[in-house]
Amino acid sequence: MDTQAFKQTLHKSDRYNRRGFGSANKRAKALAQAYQSGLIGSIRDNGNLLEYGRLKVKLAEAFGFCWGVERAVAMAYETRKHYPDERIWITNEIIHNPSVNDHLRNMNVLFISEEKGVKDFSDVKDGDVVILPAFGATVQDMQLLHERGCHIIDTTCPWVSKVWHTVEKHKKHTFTSIIHGKYKHEETLATSSFAGTYLVVFDLEEAIFVANYILGNGNRTDFLQRFSKASSKGFDPDKDLQRLGVANQTTMLKSETEEIGRLFEKTMLKKYGPAELNKHFLAFNTICDATEERQGAMFSLVDEPLDLMVVIGGFNSSNTTHLQEIAVSRGIRSFHIDTPDRIGEEDNTITHMPLEGELVTDNHFLPEGSINVGITSGASTPDRVVEHVINKLMKLSEKKVN
């Protein structure tokens, strides 16, 4: 379909809203009341450092809510106030944070059910209000809701929209979009729906696999099997890997996205030569500023003398997981938790999510003696959640450690 033409039609509709219902100042005030923390503010004022008895907490220079997340959450709250009596749905979690999504449920916002990757819109009726989350929604879902006569409140992060514009440019110039992301992630599903021909690569290892195939070092059957769920319908690696453009899921690790871009540029240069490179490779910067800033702050934090790291954010939050990867890559004892309740004050335990693992509980979480703890949080984590984690650490530090 002509995605650009559809977007123009949708944006002209009086049932479509991407601006919200209040001023930016009102949104900031409402979020401050709901999620900001006096403790976090005072720690920031003290050079991001808290010293409490034997405990020293060092916060990352940048962490937590980004502008796009703040905007999405505030617009969702405004929607409930603006439509006090209408049924309000959201196509997915507004952001990957359990406390924020639970807050919306308590406001009687309904979540579209999903089974095996397919959303069930059967209960959504003409006149219902539907919120599109910060990750966006597929163009097919938007079209269905528009045709059903729903009021659409679009909180899609502008950085995500920027990636959509990029893959539409690829499509216009008949380039295949190589998307660095997780093919099941809501944002990548949305991005790929705006693309023409596309291939999703999860990491540098998969990108190298594709690059080797381009240079004639691969097996077609193996390729098609590996990317059967991560490519456009009818994808033909022998035909569709001749002209490439690179884009990314905005929450992926910046350094890896850049490395993947350089890899494909070198690959096409090797295959087609410098004179023909521009005919076979397109590059646009689609790395989110907030993601880049938080990852940079994490790299600085792990250079500090730390005994352990606590990374706070939803377990399904891609940007949080990549912050955890940075700590793990430096060999720091690190714990990814989604809520303060994962820390057991009474028994000095922590229940956390290792990279590519299942929830585990560690005993003797906080060791004896002086302890330096680094803390950061994903872009979907409110400051107040970080405050509650620090309060738990402070109380735990007061107890005699077993």
Buried (B, 14 or more C-beta within 10 A) or exposed (E): EEBBEBBEEBEEEEBBBBEBBBEEEEBEBBBEEBBBBEBBEEBBEEEBEBEEEEBBBBBBBBBBBBBBBBBBBBBBBBBBEBBEEEBBBBBBBBBBBBBBBEBBEEEEBBBBEEEEEEBEBEEBEEEBBBBBBBBBBBBBBBBBBBEBEBBBBBBBBEBBBBBBBBBBBBBEEEBBBBBBBBBEBBBBBBBBBBBBBBBBBBBBEBBBBBBEBBEEEBEEEEBEEBBEEBBBEEBEBEEBBBBBBBBBBBBBBBBBBBBBBEBBBEBBBEBBEEEEBEEBBBBBEBBBEBBBBBBBBBBEBBEBEBBBBBBBBBBBBBBBBBBBBBBBEBEBEBBBBBBBEBBBBEEBBBBBBBEEEEEEEEEEBBEEEEBBBBBBBBBBBBBBBBBBBBBBBBEBBEEEBE
